[in-house]
Amino acid sequence: MSDLSLGGKVALITGASSGIGEETAKLFARRGAKLALTGRNEVNLQRVKDECIALGPDGAEHPLTVIVDLSSEADVINLVDTTIKKFGRLDILVNNAGIFELGTIESTSLEQYDRIMRVNVRSVYQLTMLCVPHLIAARGNIVNVSSVYGMRSVAGNIAYCMSKSAIDQLTNCTALELASKGVRVNSVNPGFTNTPAVRQDGMSDDDLAKLHEYFAGVHPLGRIGEPEDIAQSIAFLASSDASFITGEHLFVAGGWQATCAR
C-alpha cells in the first residue's frame, strides 16, 4: 500500500485520543487522509492532532478535533455537522470508541449495562445513521471496531460481549443494506490489545503485567496485540485495496479466534 493510499479522503475517527483510535489517526495522516478526530480527553486529542500534522504530507489540511460525549445525541449531531462543514464530504467512518467493563449476569447492574450499551452500541448506531447519506454521496466505507468477544463467548464480561455482538450484526446488516449504494461496511475484531481501556479501576502495575502475561499465552502467536496491529487492518479495509470486501469481520487476534469453541 502506497504511503498516500488514503490521499484526499476525509475520515472521521472516534476514540482518537488514545489506543487504537490514536494509532489509526496517525497512520491515516501518514497516508494522506483528511481527519476529523473525536475523543473525551482534550489534552490527549490535541497531542494526537499535533502528531498527525507532523506525520502528514507537507501542506496538508490540519485535522479537525471535536470533544464529544458519544452518549449525548446532541454531541453526535454536532460532530457530523462540524465535520461536513469543514470538509464538505465524508469518505470513511471509523467507529472505534468504546468502553470495556467486567461483570457477570449476577454482578452487572442495569446502570452498568445501560452505560456500556449506550456508548458501545447506541452511539455507533446514531453516528452511522447520520453519516450514511454523506458516505453514499462519496461511495465511501465504514470500519467498525468490534472484538473477538463479539463472536466468541467468555464468562465475566457479559455486557461488553453483548455490545460487540451487536456491532457485528450492525456491520452485517448495514453491509447488506448499503452495498447497492456503493458503500462498504466491515469490522475488525481484535483480541486482547495493549490499550489504556483494558486497565480496570484499582489495577496495579503488577496486576496489569500479570494480565498481559496471561493473555499473551491465550494468543497462539504468543503475544498480545498492539494498537498498531489493529490500525494497519483498519487502514487496509478503509482503502481501495479492499474495494471488493464488505460484510467482513477481520480477526486481528493472533489466532485466538481459532482456539475458541464455535
C-alpha positions in Angstrom: 0.0 0.0 0.0 1.5 3.4 -1.0 2.2 6.0 1.6 -0.6 8.2 0.3 -3.1 5.4 -0.3 -5.8 7.4 1.6 -4.8 10.7 0.0 -7.6 13.3 -0.1 -10.1 11.0 1.7 -12.0 12.5 4.6 -12.0 10.2 7.6 -14.0 10.6 10.8 -12.4 8.5 13.7 -14.0 8.2 17.1 -12.0 7.5 20.2 -8.9 9.0 18.6 -7.3 10.4 21.8 -5.6 7.1 22.8 -5.1 3.4 21.9 -6.4 2.0 18.6 -8.0 5.3 17.6 -4.8 7.3 18.1 -2.7 4.9 16.1 -5.3 4.8 13.4 -5.4 8.6 13.2 -1.6 8.7 12.9 -1.5 6.0 10.2 -4.3 7.7 8.2 -2.3 11.0 8.5 0.8 9.4 7.1 -1.3 8.0 4.2 -2.7 11.4 3.3 -6.2 11.4 4.8 -8.0 14.5 6.0 -9.1 13.8 9.5 -11.9 14.6 11.9 -10.9 13.3 15.3 -13.0 13.0 18.4 -12.4 11.9 21.9 -13.1 12.8 25.5 -9.6 13.8 26.7 -8.9 17.3 25.3 -5.2 17.2 26.1 -4.6 13.8 24.5 -6.7 14.7 21.5 -4.6 17.9 20.9 -1.4 15.8 21.2 -2.7 13.4 18.6 -3.7 16.2 16.4 -0.1 17.7 16.6 1.4 14.3 15.8 -0.9 13.9 12.8 0.2 17.3 11.5 3.8 16.3 11.8 3.3 12.9 10.2 1.1 14.1 7.3 2.2 15.4 3.9 3.6 19.0 3.8 0.8 21.5 3.4 -1.9 19.0 4.4 -5.1 20.4 5.9 -4.9 20.2 9.7 -7.2 17.7 11.4 -10.4 18.8 13.0 -10.8 17.9 16.6 -14.1 17.8 18.4 -14.6 16.9 22.1 -17.6 14.7 22.2 -19.6 12.7 24.7 -20.9 10.0 22.4 -23.7 9.2 24.8 -25.1 12.7 24.0 -27.3 12.8 20.9 -26.7 16.5 20.5 -22.9 16.0 20.7 -23.1 13.3 18.0 -25.2 15.5 15.7 -22.8 18.4 16.2 -19.8 16.1 15.4 -21.2 15.2 12.0 -22.4 18.7 11.2 -19.0 20.2 12.1 -17.1 17.6 10.0 -19.2 18.2 6.9 -19.0 22.0 7.4 -15.2 21.8 7.5 -14.5 19.3 4.7 -17.7 19.2 2.7 -17.8 15.4 2.4 -17.1 12.2 4.3 -15.4 9.2 2.8 -14.5 7.0 5.8 -16.2 6.4 9.2 -14.2 4.5 11.8 -16.4 3.6 14.7 -13.7 2.9 17.2 -14.7 4.5 20.5 -16.0 2.1 23.2 -15.7 1.2 26.9 -14.6 -2.0 28.5 -16.1 -3.1 31.8 -16.1 -6.5 33.5 -19.2 -8.1 35.1 -21.4 -11.2 35.2 -25.1 -11.7 35.0 -25.1 -11.6 38.8 -22.9 -8.5 39.2 -23.7 -6.3 36.2 -26.3 -3.8 37.2 -28.8 -2.3 34.8 -27.0 1.0 35.2 -23.7 -0.6 34.1 -25.4 -2.5 31.3 -27.1 0.8 30.0 -23.8 2.6 30.2 -21.9 0.0 28.1 -24.7 -0.3 25.5 -25.2 3.4 25.3 -21.6 4.0 24.4 -20.7 0.8 22.5 -23.9 0.4 20.5 -26.4 3.2 20.6 -23.9 6.0 19.8 -22.4 3.9 17.0 -25.9 3.4 15.5 -26.7 7.1 15.7 -23.4 8.2 14.3 -23.6 5.7 11.4 -27.2 6.7 10.7 -26.2 10.3 10.4 -23.1 9.6 8.3 -24.7 7.3 5.8 -26.1 10.0 3.4 -22.6 11.5 3.2 -21.0 8.1 2.7 -23.4 7.3 -0.1 -22.7 10.5 -1.8 -18.9 9.8 -1.7 -19.3 6.0 -2.2 -17.3 5.7 1.0 -17.0 3.0 3.6 -17.3 2.2 7.3 -14.9 0.2 9.5 -16.3 -0.8 12.9 -14.0 -1.8 15.7 -15.6 -4.9 17.3 -13.8 -7.6 19.3 -13.1 -11.3 19.2 -15.6 -11.3 22.0 -18.3 -10.3 19.5 -18.4 -13.8 18.1 -16.8 -15.8 21.0 -18.4 -16.2 24.4 -16.5 -15.7 27.6 -17.6 -15.6 31.2 -17.3 -12.5 33.3 -17.8 -9.9 30.6 -21.4 -10.3 29.6 -22.5 -6.7 28.7 -19.3 -6.0 26.8 -19.6 -9.3 24.8 -23.3 -8.4 24.0 -22.3 -5.0 22.9 -19.7 -6.3 20.4 -22.1 -8.9 19.1 -24.5 -6.1 18.3 -21.7 -4.3 16.5 -21.0 -7.4 14.4 -24.7 -7.5 13.4 -24.7 -3.8 12.7 -21.8 -4.5 10.4 -23.6 -7.4 8.6 -27.0 -5.6 8.2 -25.6 -2.3 7.0 -23.2 -4.0 4.6 -26.2 -5.7 3.0 -28.3 -2.6 3.0 -25.7 -0.2 1.6 -23.9 -2.5 -0.9 -26.2 -1.5 -3.8 -25.4 2.2 -3.0 -21.6 1.6 -3.2 -20.9 1.8 0.5 -18.7 -1.0 2.0 -19.0 -1.9 5.7 -16.6 -4.1 7.6 -15.3 -4.7 11.1 -12.0 -5.5 12.7 -12.3 -7.9 15.6 -9.2 -7.5 17.9 -8.0 -9.9 20.5 -6.6 -8.6 23.8 -4.9 -5.3 22.8 -2.5 -3.2 24.8 -4.6 -0.1 25.3 -5.5 2.1 28.3 -9.1 0.8 28.1 -8.1 -2.6 29.5 -6.8 -1.3 32.8 -9.6 -1.6 35.3 -10.0 0.8 38.2 -7.7 -0.2 41.1 -5.5 -2.4 39.0 -1.8 -2.1 40.0 1.1 -2.2 37.6 1.9 -5.7 38.8 -1.7 -6.9 38.2 -1.6 -5.4 34.7 1.7 -7.1 33.9 0.1 -10.4 35.0 -2.9 -9.8 32.9 -0.7 -9.1 29.8 1.3 -12.3 30.5 -1.9 -14.4 30.8 -3.3 -13.1 27.5 0.0 -13.5 25.7 -0.4 -17.2 26.4 -4.0 -17.2 25.1 -3.0 -16.0 21.7 -1.3 -18.7 19.6 1.2 -16.2 18.3 2.5 -15.8 21.8 1.9 -12.1 22.4 -0.9 -9.6 23.0 -2.0 -7.2 20.2 -0.6 -3.6 19.9 -2.8 -0.7 18.7 -0.6 -0.5 15.6 -1.7 -4.1 14.6 -5.3 -3.1 14.6 -4.7 0.3 12.9 -3.0 -1.4 9.9 -6.0 -3.6 9.4 -8.4 -0.7 9.7 -6.4 1.2 7.1 -6.5 -1.8 4.7 -10.3 -2.1 5.0 -10.8 1.6 4.5 -8.6 1.7 1.4 -9.3 0.9 -2.3 -7.2 -2.2 -1.8 -10.3 -3.7 -0.1 -12.7 -2.5 -2.8 -14.4 -5.9 -3.1 -14.7 -6.6 0.6 -17.8 -5.9 2.5 -19.6 -7.5 5.4 -16.3 -9.0 6.6 -15.1 -9.4 10.2 -11.4 -9.4 10.2 -10.0 -11.0 13.3 -6.8 -9.4 14.4 -6.3 -11.7 17.4 -3.1 -13.6 17.0 -5.0 -16.8 16.2 -7.1 -16.7 19.4 -10.4 -17.0 17.4 -9.3 -20.3 16.0 -8.9 -21.8 19.5 -12.4 -20.8 20.7 -15.4 -23.1 20.5 -17.6 -22.4 17.6 
